[in-house]
């Protein structure tokens, strides 16, 4: 059985990866979205993390 430290590290890792993926997606969508909806992808990254 995993201890609390391992479980916490996995959760923090998922949070970091999901937010990094959201920022990467926003950078890819920047030519399409421009200045509109600057935090749209971050919102979905936070939903995944929660």
Residue pairs with C-beta under 8 A, 6 or more apart in sequence:
14 48
14 49
15 49
18 45
18 48
18 49
19 42
19 45
19 46
19 49
21 45
22 41
22 42
22 44
22 45
22 46
23 41
23 42
23 45
25 41
26 33
26 38
26 40
26 41
26 42
29 41
33 40
